[in-house]
Amino acid sequence: MLLREEFYAAEGSGKYISDFLADRLYQPGLGKAQILLLASFIFRETGKAVSGVGLGAEMVLIYNGSRAMGFYGPGAVGDLQAGIPRLSDSVYTHWKESVKLPDWWSEN
């Protein structure tokens, strides 16, 4: 049973990790392309973390304020996932460029 979510919903054994990532990464106002990439990223990372998840995710986008829906099968989702960096690569690359450590910190 899907539980009501304001902006996103997931079901199955990966729901908790998927909801955690969506809660941290989703921002209202994202465009369709960003939403597709974000959902694909979440499905891929959840699939790597939870046994039995990620064997071909499908997505349905329900557009707010209209009756239109977008359906994306496992092939389309896989194509999107193939072009998205891994979570660890994304985090570590960003940290190298952005983290400001306190003066007392040293790697020694």
N, C-alpha and C positions, 0 to 999 in steps of 0.2 A: 504494500500500500504506500503510495507516495504521500508524504506529509507536505502540507502547504508551506511553501517557501515564498518569500517576497519576490526574489529575482532568479532563483535557480532551484533545481530539484535533482536528486540522484536516488537510485534504488539499488539494492543488492549488498553484497558483502563489502564492497568498497565505499559504501555511503559515508561512513564517518571520516575517512581520509579525504574523500572528495568534498564533503561539506567543509572540512577544515581548510583545505586549499582555496575553495571558492570564497569562503568567508574572509580570508586574508587577501585575496587577489582581485576579486570582482569589485568594480566601481560602477555605480549607476552612470549612465551616459556613454559607456563604451560603444563604439560603432560595431556594426555587424562583423567586420573582419576581425577586430580584436576579440569579440566574444567567441567566434569560431576558433581562433587560435588558443584562447585561454581554456576553453572547454576541452579542446584536443590535448593540450598540455596536461590538464588535470586528469583526464582519462588515462593518458600514458603513464604519468607518475603514480597514479593509484594502481594501475595494472602491474607496475614493477614492485609495489609494496604489499599487495594483497594477493594471495594465491587464488587462482581461478578468475581473476578480473583481467580485462584487457584482451580478451580473445576475439576482438572485433567489435568495437564500440559503435553505436549508432547515436546520432544526435537529432533532436527535434527542437527547433527554435520557434517559440511562440511570440510573435511580435506584439508588443504592447500597443493598444489603441487601434488594432486592426484585426481582421480575421485571417490574415496571412500566416502561414506556417512554412518553415524551411525544414526539409528532411535531408539528412546526410547519412549515407550508409557507411559500412566499415571501410570500403575502398577509399572514399573521400576523406574520412577521418584519418586513415592511415597515411594518405598523401600529406595531410596537414602536419601530422605528428613527425613525419620524416624530416621536415624542415625546421623544427623547433629544437633549440639547444636543451640539453639535459638540465635538470634542476641544479645539480652540483656545479656544472659549468657556468650557469647563469649567476649563481650566488658568488662563487669564488672570483669570477671575472669582475663582477660589480664591486666586490670588497676590495680587490687590488686597486681599483680606481677611486673608491669613495670613502673607505673607512678612515676615520681620523682617531687614532689611538691616543690615550692620555700620555703626557710627558713621562710619567713613571714607568710606562710599559716598555719592556725590551724583550726580544726573543731569546736572550741568553738565559 
